[in-house]
């Protein structure tokens, strides 16, 4: 990484590393050709994941003192989901700075959801080791929590069945899923929406809700249950 690239990335991260090796390691995938001594970001990703869980849990307890442990657990799962972290990594353009092996380069590793999410968590771990919990927490609030909480404050304690369905399909190499609005009924101020879940030309489920989002979440939950019962998607 050139000094210009390092300065550019540190400006995006909002943190200047005292230990430059930390940032390099956080961006190094195990496939990198120079990774001959186990110098990659996996240990930092492990640490960053724990820091993320701690800081996110503290934030939820502060913001929602009325929530019980079940609601807090669901809210935590939404905030620290792979999808949320991947989006945060994309906003920071982390893919451009990753150190990858030739194989990962050829297969689009700089855009892979898992690689980017791991790199983001490794950055969290690197900041924690470089400067402590407060800067790591500030980074998380600025780059992840502010957006996620602003977008999902309503219903955050509810499980995200759509994301769970999409992630399950991605793991099995299937998708994308399609949500079709089958019907709308009722007066304008009190409509009911019926939504169907389609995959591979097959309807997996349908459900209703007072909003499209509510109907989609319900239909996604039913689709997950159907797939689990049939054993078609691991």
C-alpha positions, 0 to 999 in steps of 0.5 A: 500500500502506498503512503497516498493509499494509506492516507486515503484509507485512514481518512475514510476510516477516521483513524490514523494507525500508530502501528502500520502493520495492524492496518496491513494485516487487517487487509490481508486475506489468507490467499495473499501470495506473501502470506507464508507465515500465517500473517493474515486478518483472521485473528483480527477478524475474530477479535473484531467480531467480539468487540463489535458484539460488545459495543453493539450490545451496549448501544442497544441496552442504552437505546432501548432500556425497556427491551427484554433479553429476547428483544436485545438478542434479535436487535443485536442479530440485525445490527451485526448481520453479515449483510449490514457489515458488508454494506458498511465495508462497501461504503468504505471501499475496503475491497479496493485495499484488500491484499488477495491471492491471484485466485481470489482476484480472478474470482472477484474477491474484492466484491465478495460479501464474506471477504469484505465483512471479514475485512471490516471486522478485522479493521475493528480488531486492528483499531482496538489493538492500536488505540483501545476500545473508545476509538473502535467504538467510535469507528463502529458508531460512525460507519455501521450503527448510525446507518443501521439504527437510522434505517431499522429503528422500527421493528429492530427487535423483530427477526429479519426473515428476508435476510435469513432467507437470502443468506441461506440461499446464497450458502446453497448457491441458489437465488435470487428470490423474488417477492411478488405482490399478488393483491392489494385490498381494503381502503387506502388508509387500511390496505392489506397486501398479499405477497408471494415468494418465488424461487426458480419458477416455483412459489414457495409461500404467500402471506399477508400484511398491513404493509408490503414489508410486513407481508414480505417478512411473513412470506419469507418466514413461511418460505424458510419453514417450508425449505427446512421441512422439505430439506431442499435448502441447507 
